[in-house]
């Protein structure tokens, strides 16, 4: 993928970031699974509902840190730019989907929260390819 | 911002890859700076000035 850091940067990051990323992804899908299977009542439901977006924020922070691990400032700027566009794309898609769902238009179905991760990565790949022309 | 990187590099017979290696950045990054697509930070500008044994103002100038 065009926006990925160098091999050395990846290795430096893996030692520190990989365990935390596993915990963040585990929390995200774990909360989803608890909601789906046990339908928790209010105090626990609120706590779990807060945990899920928190795990996404943590995950986003780790992705940005991972992409910034490279020491090449042009590549860092390029990746930051791509992450910004991917975040904006995901936010726009969520807003549109929410509007369609609220007004029950275009048969918008409920989507599992876990879909946010592949959609974000999809936007990141597209943004990375488009922005490559601008930076290189 | 414009720059004289291409000229300075040519004077020393350095390729973009040579300069990239000396700066510890990618060749694409050297190209982005050289073509004015990216303005380097002060530390990188100082590194360039030191490498070419000149001042930052002698390398970078306003449009």
N, CA and C atoms of all chains as a GROMACS GRO file, in nm:
protein
  597
    1UNK      N    1   0.084  -0.118   0.000
    1UNK     CA    2   0.000   0.000   0.000
    1UNK      C    3   0.088   0.124   0.000
    2UNK      N    4   0.050   0.227  -0.074
    2UNK     CA    5   0.142   0.340  -0.095
    2UNK      C    6   0.176   0.420   0.029
    3UNK      N    7   0.091   0.419   0.130
    3UNK     CA    8   0.112   0.508   0.244
    3UNK      C    9   0.180   0.439   0.363
    4UNK      N   10   0.217   0.313   0.348
    4UNK     CA   11   0.272   0.240   0.462
    4UNK      C   12   0.415   0.285   0.494
    5UNK      N   13   0.451   0.285   0.624
    5UNK     CA   14   0.587   0.322   0.662
    5UNK      C   15   0.691   0.221   0.614
    6UNK      N   16   0.818   0.258   0.627
    6UNK     CA   17   0.926   0.168   0.585
    6UNK      C   18   0.930   0.046   0.677
    7UNK      N   19   1.002  -0.056   0.631
    7UNK     CA   20   1.010  -0.181   0.707
    7UNK      C   21   1.067  -0.157   0.848
    8UNK      N   22   1.170  -0.071   0.856
    8UNK     CA   23   1.234  -0.043   0.985
    8UNK      C   24   1.135   0.024   1.081
    9UNK      N   25   1.058   0.119   1.025
    9UNK     CA   26   0.960   0.191   1.108
    9UNK      C   27   0.853   0.094   1.158
   10UNK      N   28   0.811   0.003   1.072
   10UNK     CA   29   0.709  -0.095   1.110
   10UNK      C   30   0.761  -0.182   1.225
   11UNK      N   31   0.887  -0.225   1.214
   11UNK     CA   32   0.945  -0.314   1.316
   11UNK      C   33   0.956  -0.241   1.450
   12UNK      N   34   0.998  -0.112   1.443
   12UNK     CA   35   1.010  -0.033   1.567
   12UNK      C   36   0.874  -0.022   1.634
   13UNK      N   37   0.771  -0.003   1.552
   13UNK     CA   38   0.638   0.020   1.608
   13UNK      C   39   0.575  -0.109   1.663
   14UNK      N   40   0.598  -0.219   1.592
   14UNK     CA   41   0.534  -0.346   1.628
   14UNK      C   42   0.559  -0.382   1.773
   15UNK      N   43   0.681  -0.360   1.819
   15UNK     CA   44   0.717  -0.396   1.956
   15UNK      C   45   0.630  -0.323   2.058
   16UNK      N   46   0.598  -0.195   2.030
   16UNK     CA   47   0.523  -0.114   2.127
   16UNK      C   48   0.373  -0.114   2.100
   17UNK      N   49   0.336  -0.103   1.972
   17UNK     CA   50   0.195  -0.078   1.939
   17UNK      C   51   0.107  -0.199   1.919
   18UNK      N   52   0.167  -0.309   1.871
   18UNK     CA   53   0.085  -0.426   1.834
   18UNK      C   54   0.000  -0.479   1.950
   19UNK      N   55   0.056  -0.499   2.073
   19UNK     CA   56  -0.030  -0.552   2.181
   19UNK      C   57  -0.149  -0.460   2.211
   20UNK      N   58  -0.126  -0.328   2.209
   20UNK     CA   59  -0.234  -0.233   2.240
   20UNK      C   60  -0.342  -0.237   2.131
   21UNK      N   61  -0.301  -0.254   2.006
   21UNK     CA   62  -0.398  -0.261   1.896
   21UNK      C   63  -0.486  -0.386   1.912
   22UNK      N   64  -0.423  -0.497   1.952
   22UNK     CA   65  -0.499  -0.621   1.973
   22UNK      C   66  -0.605  -0.598   2.082
   23UNK      N   67  -0.566  -0.529   2.192
   23UNK     CA   68  -0.661  -0.500   2.301
   23UNK      C   69  -0.775  -0.411   2.250
   24UNK      N   70  -0.741  -0.307   2.170
   24UNK     CA   71  -0.844  -0.213   2.120
   24UNK      C   72  -0.944  -0.286   2.029
   25UNK      N   73  -0.892  -0.367   1.937
   25UNK     CA   74  -0.981  -0.440   1.844
   25UNK      C   75  -1.063  -0.544   1.922
   26UNK      N   76  -0.997  -0.612   2.019
   26UNK     CA   77  -1.067  -0.710   2.103
   26UNK      C   78  -1.182  -0.646   2.180
   27UNK      N   79  -1.156  -0.526   2.236
   27UNK     CA   80  -1.260  -0.455   2.311
   27UNK      C   81  -1.376  -0.420   2.219
   28UNK      N   82  -1.342  -0.369   2.100
   28UNK     CA   83  -1.444  -0.327   2.005
   28UNK      C   84  -1.540  -0.442   1.973
   29UNK      N   85  -1.483  -0.554   1.931
   29UNK     CA   86  -1.568  -0.668   1.892
   29UNK      C   87  -1.627  -0.740   2.013
   30UNK      N   88  -1.555  -0.736   2.128
   30UNK     CA   89  -1.604  -0.797   2.251
   30UNK      C   90  -1.732  -0.729   2.298
   31UNK      N   91  -1.731  -0.595   2.296
   31UNK     CA   92  -1.849  -0.518   2.337
   31UNK      C   93  -1.966  -0.549   2.245
   32UNK      N   94  -1.937  -0.555   2.116
   32UNK     CA   95  -2.042  -0.586   2.018
   32UNK      C   96  -2.104  -0.723   2.047
   33UNK      N   97  -2.016  -0.818   2.079
   33UNK     CA   98  -2.062  -0.954   2.107
   33UNK      C   99  -2.148  -0.958   2.234
   34UNK      N  100  -2.106  -0.885   2.340
   34UNK     CA  101  -2.182  -0.882   2.467
   34UNK      C  102  -2.320  -0.824   2.443
   35UNK      N  103  -2.327  -0.713   2.367
   35UNK     CA  104  -2.456  -0.651   2.336
   35UNK      C  105  -2.546  -0.749   2.261
   36UNK      N  106  -2.487  -0.816   2.164
   36UNK     CA  107  -2.562  -0.906   2.077
   36UNK      C  108  -2.616  -1.027   2.154
   37UNK      N  109  -2.535  -1.084   2.244
   37UNK     CA  110  -2.573  -1.209   2.311
   37UNK      C  111  -2.654  -1.187   2.438
   38UNK      N  112  -2.611  -1.088   2.522
   38UNK     CA  113  -2.668  -1.078   2.657
   38UNK      C  114  -2.765  -0.961   2.676
   39UNK      N  115  -2.774  -0.870   2.580
   39UNK     CA  116  -2.862  -0.753   2.592
   39UNK      C  117  -2.856  -0.692   2.732
   40UNK      N  118  -2.743  -0.636   2.775
   40UNK     CA  119  -2.727  -0.586   2.913
   40UNK      C  120  -2.824  -0.472   2.946
   41UNK      N  121  -2.856  -0.462   3.077
   41UNK     CA  122  -2.948  -0.354   3.119
   41UNK      C  123  -2.870  -0.224   3.139
   42UNK      N  124  -2.943  -0.118   3.183
   42UNK     CA  125  -2.891   0.018   3.167
   42UNK      C  126  -2.752   0.054   3.220
   43UNK      N  127  -2.721   0.036   3.348
   43UNK     CA  128  -2.588   0.089   3.386
   43UNK      C  129  -2.474   0.024   3.307
   44UNK      N  130  -2.484  -0.108   3.286
   44UNK     CA  131  -2.380  -0.180   3.212
   44UNK      C  132  -2.385  -0.143   3.064
   45UNK      N  133  -2.505  -0.126   3.014
   45UNK     CA  134  -2.520  -0.093   2.871
   45UNK      C  135  -2.453   0.041   2.839
   46UNK      N  136  -2.469   0.140   2.929
   46UNK     CA  137  -2.408   0.272   2.906
   46UNK      C  138  -2.256   0.260   2.909
   47UNK      N  139  -2.206   0.187   3.008
   47UNK     CA  140  -2.061   0.169   3.020
   47UNK      C  141  -2.004   0.101   2.895
   48UNK      N  142  -2.072  -0.004   2.852
   48UNK     CA  143  -2.026  -0.078   2.732
   48UNK      C  144  -2.037   0.008   2.607
   49UNK      N  145  -2.145   0.089   2.602
   49UNK     CA  146  -2.162   0.176   2.486
   49UNK      C  147  -2.051   0.279   2.478
   50UNK      N  148  -1.999   0.321   2.595
   50UNK     CA  149  -1.887   0.417   2.596
   50UNK      C  150  -1.756   0.350   2.558
   51UNK      N  151  -1.743   0.223   2.595
   51UNK     CA  152  -1.619   0.150   2.568
   51UNK      C  153  -1.593   0.135   2.418
   52UNK      N  154  -1.701   0.115   2.343
   52UNK     CA  155  -1.684   0.088   2.200
   52UNK      C  156  -1.625   0.206   2.122
   53UNK      N  157  -1.683   0.328   2.133
   53UNK     CA  158  -1.620   0.439   2.063
   53UNK      C  159  -1.481   0.470   2.117
   54UNK      N  160  -1.461   0.444   2.248
   54UNK     CA  161  -1.329   0.468   2.307
   54UNK      C  162  -1.224   0.379   2.240
   55UNK      N  163  -1.263   0.254   2.215
   55UNK     CA  164  -1.168   0.162   2.150
   55UNK      C  165  -1.137   0.209   2.008
   56UNK      N  166  -1.236   0.271   1.940
   56UNK     CA  167  -1.211   0.323   1.804
   56UNK      C  168  -1.116   0.442   1.810
   57UNK      N  169  -1.134   0.529   1.911
   57UNK     CA  170  -1.044   0.645   1.925
   57UNK      C  171  -0.902   0.597   1.951
   58UNK      N  172  -0.890   0.498   2.041
   58UNK     CA  173  -0.758   0.442   2.071
   58UNK      C  174  -0.696   0.382   1.945
   59UNK      N  175  -0.777   0.310   1.870
   59UNK     CA  176  -0.729   0.246   1.748
   59UNK      C  177  -0.683   0.352   1.646
   60UNK      N  178  -0.762   0.460   1.630
   60UNK     CA  179  -0.726   0.567   1.537
   60UNK      C  180  -0.594   0.632   1.580
   61UNK      N  181  -0.579   0.652   1.713
   61UNK     CA  182  -0.455   0.712   1.764
   61UNK      C  183  -0.335   0.622   1.732
   62UNK      N  184  -0.354   0.491   1.746
   62UNK     CA  185  -0.246   0.398   1.716
   62UNK      C  186  -0.213   0.396   1.566
   63UNK      N  187  -0.317   0.405   1.483
   63UNK     CA  188  -0.292   0.407   1.338
   63UNK      C  189  -0.209   0.530   1.301
   64UNK      N  190  -0.247   0.646   1.357
   64UNK     CA  191  -0.173   0.770   1.327
   64UNK      C  192  -0.029   0.759   1.377
   65UNK      N  193  -0.013   0.705   1.499
   65UNK     CA  194   0.123   0.688   1.554
   65UNK      C  195   0.206   0.596   1.466
   66UNK      N  196   0.142   0.489   1.420
   66UNK     CA  197   0.209   0.392   1.335
   66UNK      C  198   0.256   0.457   1.205
   67UNK      N  199   0.165   0.538   1.147
   67UNK     CA  200   0.200   0.603   1.020
   67UNK      C  201   0.306   0.711   1.040
   68UNK      N  202   0.313   0.768   1.161
   68UNK     CA  203   0.411   0.874   1.189
   68UNK      C  204   0.546   0.819   1.232
   69UNK      N  205   0.553   0.690   1.246
   69UNK     CA  206   0.676   0.629   1.298
   69UNK      C  207   0.795   0.652   1.204
   70UNK      N  208   0.766   0.666   1.075
   70UNK     CA  209   0.872   0.693   0.979
   70UNK      C  210   0.937   0.827   1.010
   71UNK      N  211   1.067   0.841   0.976
   71UNK     CA  212   1.136   0.967   1.006
   71UNK      C  213   1.136   1.061   0.887
   72UNK      N  214   1.074   1.017   0.777
   72UNK     CA  215   1.070   1.096   0.654
   72UNK      C  216   0.949   1.191   0.661
   73UNK      N  217   0.974   1.321   0.679
   73UNK     CA  218   0.863   1.414   0.706
   73UNK      C  219   0.767   1.431   0.589
   74UNK      N  220   0.815   1.413   0.466
   74UNK     CA  221   0.725   1.423   0.350
   74UNK      C  222   0.624   1.309   0.353
   75UNK      N  223   0.676   1.189   0.383
   75UNK     CA  224   0.588   1.072   0.390
   75UNK      C  225   0.489   1.085   0.506
   76UNK      N  226   0.536   1.141   0.618
   76UNK     CA  227   0.447   1.161   0.734
   76UNK      C  228   0.334   1.256   0.697
   77UNK      N  229   0.369   1.368   0.630
   77UNK     CA  230   0.267   1.467   0.590
   77UNK      C  231   0.167   1.403   0.494
   78UNK      N  232   0.220   1.323   0.403
   78UNK     CA  233   0.136   1.253   0.305
   78UNK      C  234   0.038   1.159   0.374
   79UNK      N  235   0.087   1.085   0.474
   79UNK     CA  236   0.000   0.990   0.545
   79UNK      C  237  -0.102   1.062   0.633
   80UNK      N  238  -0.058   1.170   0.698
   80UNK     CA  239  -0.152   1.248   0.780
   80UNK      C  240  -0.266   1.298   0.693
   81UNK      N  241  -0.230   1.344   0.576
   81UNK     CA  242  -0.329   1.396   0.481
   81UNK      C  243  -0.428   1.285   0.443
   82UNK      N  244  -0.373   1.166   0.415
   82UNK     CA  245  -0.457   1.052   0.376
   82UNK      C  246  -0.550   1.010   0.491
   83UNK      N  247  -0.496   1.009   0.616
   83UNK     CA  248  -0.578   0.972   0.733
   83UNK      C  249  -0.690   1.074   0.753
   84UNK      N  250  -0.660   1.203   0.733
   84UNK     CA  251  -0.762   1.307   0.747
   84UNK      C  252  -0.877   1.285   0.649
   85UNK      N  253  -0.840   1.256   0.524
   85UNK     CA  254  -0.945   1.234   0.423
   85UNK      C  255  -1.024   1.107   0.453
   86UNK      N  256  -0.955   1.003   0.499
   86UNK     CA  257  -1.024   0.877   0.530
   86UNK      C  258  -1.122   0.898   0.646
   87UNK      N  259  -1.080   0.976   0.747
   87UNK     CA  260  -1.169   1.006   0.861
   87UNK      C  261  -1.290   1.085   0.814
   88UNK      N  262  -1.263   1.185   0.728
   88UNK     CA  263  -1.373   1.267   0.675
   88UNK      C  264  -1.469   1.182   0.593
   89UNK      N  265  -1.414   1.091   0.515
   89UNK     CA  266  -1.497   1.002   0.432
   89UNK      C  267  -1.586   0.914   0.517
   90UNK      N  268  -1.526   0.856   0.622
   90UNK     CA  269  -1.603   0.769   0.712
   90UNK      C  270  -1.713   0.848   0.782
   91UNK      N  271  -1.679   0.968   0.828
   91UNK     CA  272  -1.777   1.053   0.897
   91UNK      C  273  -1.892   1.089   0.803
   92UNK      N  274  -1.859   1.126   0.680
   92UNK     CA  275  -1.962   1.163   0.582
   92UNK      C  276  -2.054   1.044   0.554
   93UNK      N  277  -1.993   0.926   0.536
   93UNK     CA  278  -2.072   0.806   0.508
   93UNK      C  279  -2.165   0.773   0.625
   94UNK      N  280  -2.112   0.786   0.749
   94UNK     CA  281  -2.193   0.759   0.869
   94UNK      C  282  -2.312   0.856   0.876
   95UNK      N  283  -2.286   0.985   0.847
   95UNK     CA  284  -2.393   1.085   0.853
   95UNK      C  285  -2.501   1.055   0.749
   96UNK      N  286  -2.458   1.023   0.628
   96UNK     CA  287  -2.554   0.993   0.521
   96UNK      C  288  -2.637   0.870   0.558
   97UNK      N  289  -2.565   0.766   0.605
   97UNK     CA  290  -2.634   0.640   0.641
   97UNK      C  291  -2.732   0.664   0.755
   98UNK      N  292  -2.690   0.747   0.851
   98UNK     CA  293  -2.776   0.779   0.965
   98UNK      C  294  -2.903   0.853   0.919
   99UNK      N  295  -2.885   0.951   0.830
   99UNK     CA  296  -3.000   1.025   0.777
   99UNK      C  297  -3.098   0.932   0.707
  100UNK      N  298  -3.042   0.843   0.624
  100UNK     CA  299  -3.128   0.748   0.550
  100UNK      C  300  -3.202   0.657   0.648
  101UNK      N  301  -3.131   0.618   0.755
  101UNK     CA  302  -3.192   0.530   0.855
  101UNK      C  303  -3.301   0.601   0.934
  102UNK      N  304  -3.273   0.726   0.977
  102UNK     CA  305  -3.368   0.804   1.058
  102UNK      C  306  -3.498   0.824   0.981
  103UNK      N  307  -3.485   0.860   0.854
  103UNK     CA  308  -3.606   0.887   0.774
  103UNK      C  309  -3.654   0.765   0.694
  104UNK      N  310  -3.589   0.651   0.723
  104UNK     CA  311  -3.627   0.523   0.659
  104UNK      C  312  -3.633   0.537   0.506
  105UNK      N  313  -3.526   0.591   0.451
  105UNK     CA  314  -3.517   0.612   0.306
  105UNK      C  315  -3.423   0.509   0.244
  106UNK      N  316  -3.442   0.484   0.117
  106UNK     CA  317  -3.353   0.399   0.036
  106UNK      C  318  -3.324   0.263   0.101
  107UNK      N  319  -3.410   0.218   0.188
  107UNK     CA  320  -3.395   0.085   0.251
  107UNK      C  321  -3.265   0.069   0.328
  108UNK      N  322  -3.219   0.178   0.395
  108UNK     CA  323  -3.092   0.170   0.470
  108UNK      C  324  -3.106   0.071   0.586
  109UNK      N  325  -3.021  -0.030   0.586
  109UNK     CA  326  -3.028  -0.132   0.690
  109UNK      C  327  -2.932  -0.097   0.803
  110UNK      N  328  -2.950  -0.164   0.918
  110UNK     CA  329  -2.854  -0.147   1.028
  110UNK      C  330  -2.722  -0.212   0.987
  111UNK      N  331  -2.613  -0.145   1.017
  111UNK     CA  332  -2.482  -0.200   0.984
  111UNK      C  333  -2.406  -0.224   1.113
  112UNK      N  334  -2.336  -0.337   1.121
  112UNK     CA  335  -2.258  -0.369   1.241
  112UNK      C  336  -2.150  -0.263   1.260
  113UNK      N  337  -2.126  -0.217   1.387
  113UNK     CA  338  -2.025  -0.114   1.410
  113UNK      C  339  -1.886  -0.154   1.360
  114UNK      N  340  -1.859  -0.284   1.360
  114UNK     CA  341  -1.729  -0.334   1.314
  114UNK      C  342  -1.698  -0.298   1.171
  115UNK      N  343  -1.802  -0.265   1.093
  115UNK     CA  344  -1.781  -0.229   0.951
  115UNK      C  345  -1.701  -0.099   0.938
  116UNK      N  346  -1.699  -0.019   1.048
  116UNK     CA  347  -1.627   0.109   1.043
  116UNK      C  348  -1.479   0.087   1.010
  117UNK      N  349  -1.422  -0.023   1.059
  117UNK     CA  350  -1.278  -0.046   1.039
  117UNK      C  351  -1.245  -0.075   0.892
  118UNK      N  352  -1.310  -0.174   0.826
  118UNK     CA  353  -1.278  -0.195   0.684
  118UNK      C  354  -1.314  -0.075   0.596
  119UNK      N  355  -1.423  -0.004   0.631
  119UNK     CA  356  -1.461   0.114   0.551
  119UNK      C  357  -1.352   0.222   0.563
  120UNK      N  358  -1.303   0.244   0.688
  120UNK     CA  359  -1.196   0.342   0.710
  120UNK      C  360  -1.072   0.303   0.630
  121UNK      N  361  -1.036   0.175   0.636
  121UNK     CA  362  -0.917   0.129   0.563
  121UNK      C  363  -0.936   0.145   0.412
  122UNK      N  364  -1.059   0.121   0.365
  122UNK     CA  365  -1.090   0.140   0.222
  122UNK      C  366  -1.069   0.284   0.182
  123UNK      N  367  -1.122   0.376   0.262
  123UNK     CA  368  -1.104   0.519   0.234
  123UNK      C  369  -0.956   0.557   0.239
  124UNK      N  370  -0.884   0.496   0.335
  124UNK     CA  371  -0.741   0.526   0.352
  124UNK      C  372  -0.661   0.485   0.227
  125UNK      N  373  -0.694   0.369   0.172
  125UNK     CA  374  -0.625   0.320   0.052
  125UNK      C  375  -0.653   0.414  -0.065
  126UNK      N  376  -0.780   0.450  -0.084
  126UNK     CA  377  -0.818   0.539  -0.195
  126UNK      C  378  -0.749   0.675  -0.180
  127UNK      N  379  -0.756   0.732  -0.056
  127UNK     CA  380  -0.694   0.862  -0.031
  127UNK      C  381  -0.543   0.854  -0.055
  128UNK      N  382  -0.482   0.744  -0.012
  128UNK     CA  383  -0.338   0.726  -0.030
  128UNK      C  384  -0.299   0.726  -0.177
  129UNK      N  385  -0.378   0.658  -0.259
  129UNK     CA  386  -0.350   0.651  -0.404
  129UNK      C  387  -0.370   0.788  -0.468
  130UNK      N  388  -0.480   0.855  -0.433
  130UNK     CA  389  -0.510   0.986  -0.494
  130UNK      C  390  -0.405   1.091  -0.454
  131UNK      N  391  -0.368   1.091  -0.324
  131UNK     CA  392  -0.274   1.193  -0.276
  131UNK      C  393  -0.130   1.167  -0.319
  132UNK      N  394  -0.100   1.045  -0.359
  132UNK     CA  395   0.036   1.012  -0.399
  132UNK      C  396   0.084   1.104  -0.511
  133UNK      N  397  -0.005   1.135  -0.604
  133UNK     CA  398   0.029   1.224  -0.716
  133UNK      C  399   0.071   1.362  -0.666
  134UNK      N  400   0.004   1.407  -0.560
  134UNK     CA  401   0.031   1.541  -0.510
  134UNK      C  402   0.166   1.551  -0.441
  135UNK      N  403   0.207   1.443  -0.374
  135UNK     CA  404   0.330   1.446  -0.295
  135UNK      C  405   0.452   1.390  -0.367
  136UNK      N  406   0.430   1.314  -0.475
  136UNK     CA  407   0.547   1.250  -0.536
  136UNK      C  408   0.559   1.278  -0.685
  137UNK      N  409   0.694   2.785  -0.230
  137UNK     CA  410   0.833   2.831  -0.217
  137UNK      C  411   0.920   2.761  -0.322
  138UNK      N  412   1.006   2.842  -0.386
  138UNK     CA  413   1.095   2.782  -0.487
  138UNK      C  414   1.229   2.746  -0.422
  139UNK      N  415   1.307   2.667  -0.494
  139UNK     CA  416   1.438   2.631  -0.438
  139UNK      C  417   1.539   2.601  -0.549
  140UNK      N  418   1.666   2.595  -0.508
  140UNK     CA  419   1.775   2.570  -0.604
  140UNK      C  420   1.833   2.430  -0.586
  141UNK      N  421   1.754   2.343  -0.531
  141UNK     CA  422   1.806   2.209  -0.499
  141UNK      C  423   1.857   2.134  -0.622
  142UNK      N  424   1.781   2.146  -0.731
  142UNK     CA  425   1.820   2.072  -0.852
  142UNK      C  426   1.956   2.119  -0.903
  143UNK      N  427   1.975   2.252  -0.901
  143UNK     CA  428   2.102   2.311  -0.948
  143UNK      C  429   2.216   2.267  -0.856
  144UNK      N  430   2.194   2.280  -0.725
  144UNK     CA  431   2.298   2.244  -0.628
  144UNK      C  432   2.335   2.096  -0.638
  145UNK      N  433   2.232   2.016  -0.661
  145UNK     CA  434   2.254   1.872  -0.674
  145UNK      C  435   2.333   1.841  -0.801
  146UNK      N  436   2.296   1.909  -0.909
  146UNK     CA  437   2.364   1.888  -1.037
  146UNK      C  438   2.510   1.929  -1.030
  147UNK      N  439   2.538   2.038  -0.957
  147UNK     CA  440   2.676   2.085  -0.941
  147UNK      C  441   2.765   1.980  -0.876
  148UNK      N  442   2.705   1.898  -0.794
  148UNK     CA  443   2.781   1.795  -0.722
  148UNK      C  444   2.767   1.657  -0.787
  149UNK      N  445   2.694   1.653  -0.897
  149UNK     CA  446   2.669   1.526  -0.968
  149UNK      C  447   2.598   1.423  -0.881
  150UNK      N  448   2.508   1.470  -0.799
  150UNK     CA  449   2.433   1.380  -0.713
  150UNK      C  450   2.299   1.350  -0.778
  151UNK      N  451   2.257   1.227  -0.769
  151UNK     CA  452   2.122   1.193  -0.815
  151UNK      C  453   2.024   1.221  -0.700
  152UNK      N  454   1.896   1.214  -0.730
  152UNK     CA  455   1.796   1.232  -0.622
  152UNK      C  456   1.813   1.123  -0.516
  153UNK      N  457   1.848   1.003  -0.564
  153UNK     CA  458   1.866   0.890  -0.470
  153UNK      C  459   1.986   0.916  -0.378
  154UNK      N  460   2.095   0.975  -0.436
  154UNK     CA  461   2.213   1.007  -0.353
  154UNK      C  462   2.177   1.105  -0.243
  155UNK      N  463   2.106   1.211  -0.284
  155UNK     CA  464   2.067   1.314  -0.186
  155UNK      C  465   1.973   1.255  -0.081
  156UNK      N  466   1.881   1.169  -0.126
  156UNK     CA  467   1.786   1.106  -0.034
  156UNK      C  468   1.861   1.024   0.072
  157UNK      N  469   1.964   0.954   0.027
  157UNK     CA  470   2.043   0.870   0.119
  157UNK      C  471   2.115   0.958   0.222
  158UNK      N  472   2.170   1.071   0.175
  158UNK     CA  473   2.242   1.161   0.267
  158UNK      C  474   2.147   1.226   0.368
  159UNK      N  475   2.023   1.250   0.324
  159UNK     CA  476   1.925   1.315   0.411
  159UNK      C  477   1.846   1.215   0.496
  160UNK      N  478   1.863   1.087   0.464
  160UNK     CA  479   1.787   0.978   0.528
  160UNK      C  480   1.637   0.993   0.507
  161UNK      N  481   1.601   1.025   0.383
  161UNK     CA  482   1.459   1.030   0.344
  161UNK      C  483   1.445   0.949   0.215
  162UNK      N  484   1.321   0.935   0.165
  162UNK     CA  485   1.301   0.859   0.042
  162UNK      C  486   1.330   0.948  -0.080
  163UNK      N  487   1.358   0.883  -0.194
  163UNK     CA  488   1.383   0.959  -0.317
  163UNK      C  489   1.260   1.040  -0.356
  164UNK      N  490   1.142   0.983  -0.330
  164UNK     CA  491   1.017   1.053  -0.361
  164UNK      C  492   1.007   1.183  -0.281
  165UNK      N  493   1.059   1.180  -0.158
  165UNK     CA  494   1.054   1.300  -0.074
  165UNK      C  495   1.146   1.408  -0.130
  166UNK      N  496   1.264   1.367  -0.176
  166UNK     CA  497   1.357   1.464  -0.238
  166UNK      C  498   1.289   1.526  -0.360
  167UNK      N  499   1.223   1.444  -0.439
  167UNK     CA  500   1.153   1.493  -0.558
  167UNK      C  501   1.043   1.592  -0.520
  168UNK      N  502   0.967   1.560  -0.413
  168UNK     CA  503   0.857   1.648  -0.369
  168UNK      C  504   0.911   1.784  -0.324
  169UNK      N  505   1.026   1.783  -0.255
  169UNK     CA  506   1.084   1.909  -0.207
  169UNK      C  507   1.141   1.988  -0.327
  170UNK      N  508   1.211   1.915  -0.413
  170UNK     CA  509   1.275   1.978  -0.530
  170UNK      C  510   1.173   2.045  -0.623
  171UNK      N  511   1.059   1.980  -0.642
  171UNK     CA  512   0.957   2.034  -0.734
  171UNK      C  513   0.864   2.134  -0.664
  172UNK      N  514   0.890   2.161  -0.536
  172UNK     CA  515   0.811   2.260  -0.462
  172UNK      C  516   0.675   2.210  -0.418
  173UNK      N  517   0.656   2.078  -0.424
  173UNK     CA  518   0.528   2.022  -0.379
  173UNK      C  519   0.521   2.017  -0.227
  174UNK      N  520   0.637   2.020  -0.164
  174UNK     CA  521   0.641   2.013  -0.017
  174UNK      C  522   0.750   2.106   0.034
  175UNK      N  523   0.715   2.188   0.134
  175UNK     CA  524   0.814   2.276   0.198
  175UNK      C  525   0.870   2.204   0.320
  176UNK      N  526   1.002   2.183   0.325
  176UNK     CA  527   1.058   2.107   0.438
  176UNK      C  528   1.051   2.186   0.569
  177UNK      N  529   1.062   2.112   0.680
  177UNK     CA  530   1.065   2.176   0.812
  177UNK      C  531   1.200   2.245   0.829
  178UNK      N  532   1.211   2.328   0.933
  178UNK     CA  533   1.340   2.396   0.959
  178UNK      C  534   1.454   2.298   0.982
  179UNK      N  535   1.435   2.192   1.064
  179UNK     CA  536   1.548   2.098   1.083
  179UNK      C  537   1.597   2.037   0.951
  180UNK      N  538   1.502   2.003   0.862
  180UNK     CA  539   1.544   1.943   0.734
  180UNK      C  540   1.609   2.049   0.645
  181UNK      N  541   1.559   2.172   0.650
  181UNK     CA  542   1.618   2.281   0.572
  181UNK      C  543   1.762   2.308   0.620
  182UNK      N  544   1.783   2.303   0.752
  182UNK     CA  545   1.918   2.322   0.807
  182UNK      C  546   2.010   2.207   0.763
  183UNK      N  547   1.953   2.088   0.760
  183UNK     CA  548   2.030   1.970   0.719
  183UNK      C  549   2.075   1.985   0.573
  184UNK      N  550   1.982   2.037   0.491
  184UNK     CA  551   2.014   2.060   0.349
  184UNK      C  552   2.124   2.166   0.336
  185UNK      N  553   2.107   2.274   0.412
  185UNK     CA  554   2.204   2.384   0.406
  185UNK      C  555   2.343   2.334   0.447
  186UNK      N  556   2.347   2.252   0.552
  186UNK     CA  557   2.474   2.198   0.600
  186UNK      C  558   2.537   2.107   0.495
  187UNK      N  559   2.452   2.027   0.433
  187UNK     CA  560   2.498   1.932   0.332
  187UNK      C  561   2.558   2.004   0.211
  188UNK      N  562   2.493   2.113   0.170
  188UNK     CA  563   2.541   2.189   0.053
  188UNK      C  564   2.638   2.302   0.093
  189UNK      N  565   2.671   2.308   0.221
  189UNK     CA  566   2.764   2.408   0.276
  189UNK      C  567   2.724   2.550   0.236
  190UNK      N  568   2.598   2.580   0.260
  190UNK     CA  569   2.547   2.713   0.228
  190UNK      C  570   2.440   2.752   0.330
  191UNK      N  571   2.370   2.861   0.304
  191UNK     CA  572   2.264   2.903   0.397
  191UNK      C  573   2.127   2.858   0.345
  192UNK      N  574   2.028   2.859   0.434
  192UNK     CA  575   1.892   2.821   0.393
  192UNK      C  576   1.841   2.918   0.287
  193UNK      N  577   1.869   3.048   0.306
  193UNK     CA  578   1.822   3.150   0.210
  193UNK      C  579   1.882   3.129   0.071
  194UNK      N  580   2.000   3.067   0.066
  194UNK     CA  581   2.063   3.044  -0.064
  194UNK      C  582   1.998   2.925  -0.136
  195UNK      N  583   1.924   2.846  -0.062
  195UNK     CA  584   1.857   2.729  -0.124
  195UNK      C  585   1.710   2.760  -0.151
  196UNK      N  586   1.642   2.815  -0.050
  196UNK     CA  587   1.498   2.841  -0.062
  196UNK      C  588   1.471   2.990  -0.074
  197UNK      N  589   1.378   3.024  -0.160
  197UNK     CA  590   1.339   3.165  -0.174
  197UNK      C  591   1.191   3.174  -0.214
  198UNK      N  592   1.132   3.291  -0.187
  198UNK     CA  593   0.990   3.309  -0.216
  198UNK      C  594   0.964   3.315  -0.366
  199UNK      N  595   0.840   3.282  -0.406
  199UNK     CA  596   0.800   3.286  -0.548
  199UNK      C  597   0.809   3.427  -0.604
   0.00000   0.00000   0.00000
